[in-house]
Amino acid sequence: MEAAATPLRRPQVRTQGDRLIVDGLAIDDPVAVRLARLREQAGDDPARLVTDAVEIGARVLDREQVGAQADFVKAEFERAALQLDARFTERARAVAEHFGSKVDEVFSPESGHLTKALERHFSDGSSAAVQHRVKALVDEVMRKGREDLLRQFSAADGSNPLADFKQAAVLSLKEAREGQERNLRAMYAQLEAVKLELQGLRDEKQKQLEVGVERERGTAKGRSYEEAVFDAIDAIALAQGDDADAVGDRTGGAGKVGDVVVDIDGCRGPARGRIVFEAKDRRLSRPEALRQLDAARTTRSADYAVLVVPTEEELPAKTHSLREVQGDKLFVVFDPDEGSRIALEVAYALARARILMAGGEADGVDAGAVAEAVERALASLREVQAIKQKLSGAKSGIDAAREGLESMADRVRAQLEEIDKLLVGTRPQLF
């Protein structure tokens, strides 16, 4: 906006409080003149237009001024930023160089302070290394501990916690040594007695070897052993009221396997079960022995099978006398030359009890008592076998051992009688 070329008077523009007062101002702007004229022609007050124009123009000028100031500030800020960036870059470079030199000074692998300190405190070649000092300290503590412990346990007074134990140990060792000397003297005496009987025992052993060779000759000796087994079983069965029969020469469904059969209570009426005995005077393997016993049960229609051999050496491998297998088979040793059939009696009673208990005819019988009695019989028989081993090892004690043997045999027979009494209630009444 510009003033008129020839104003009537000098325009005056001033502020009064919150107002702007314009006096004598002429405006020759074509647009403003045209708009004011249109307002006059329309009958409106052109002052309102002037007021609006001033207000709008003032706001535009204010925005322009703010923008100009913002551009100025932005330019100044960018300039200051460039200067600051340059100074910061220079300062950072200096700091980095200084920091790098300090890092190299501390962490350099060759001359750094930290490397030297680690080398001094942890190197194996440094006498001041931590591990060497710790090791020396531990060695010193262990040495003192060993010295104190040795001094304490070597003392003979009350400060030694093992003083009583040491005295008791010394006393026990002394008593043990004296007892050992007494036992050795007794053993020497027994050895002298054994020497006197040694030749006789050798002769007896030679005789047994000759008997073994004779057993190996075949059918004749096998037949004699079968006959001896039958005689023993028949005597046992007769005392029980059972019926024993030698069937080794009779052919069954699977041949002649099975030498003796026993019908339980066969002397009183119908048999309540059957036991088959297979006598062998030679050793069988365990699978072959079990196969023959199963075949004997099938061939002779038996409920229980027993393998009888003359010595422990003829038993199958990894078995022992009176070893029960699968609940229906048993191994037992019976040597007719010994004159004792106690092991065979135990095997007979065990097989008989198994059949009666399994046949469902033992109602009212205390199965636990039967099992306990059988176990006691087996335990007594083991004592008998132990005594027999003592007899074979030292002839000087034969008399005393035979008395113990007969006593044990009587105890076994008493146990067998107890088993029979427990089972007597299962026998059928004929009248």
Buried (B, 14 or more C-beta within 10 A) or exposed (E): EEEEEEEEEEBEEEEEEEEEEEEEBBBEEEEBEEBBEEBEEEEEEBEEBBEEBEEEEEEEEEEEEEEEEEEEEEEEEEEEEEEEEEEEEEEEEEEEEEEEEEEEEEEEEEEBEEBBEBEEBEBEEBEEBEEBEEEEEEEEEEEEEEEEEEEEEEEEEEEBEEBEEEEEEEEEEEEEEEEEEEEEEEEEEEEEEBEEBEEEBEEEEEEEEEEBEEBEEEEEBBBBBBBBBBBBBBEBBEEBBBBBBBBBEEEBEBEEBBBBBBBBBBBBEEBBBBBBBBBBBBBBEBEEBBEBBBBBBBBBEBBBBBBBBBBEEBBBEEBEBBBBBEEBBBBBBBBBEEEBBBBBBBBBBBBBBBBBBBEEBBEEBEEEEBEBBBEBBBEBBBBBBBBBEBBEEBBBBBEEBEEBBBBBBEBBBBBBEBBBEBBEEBBEEEE
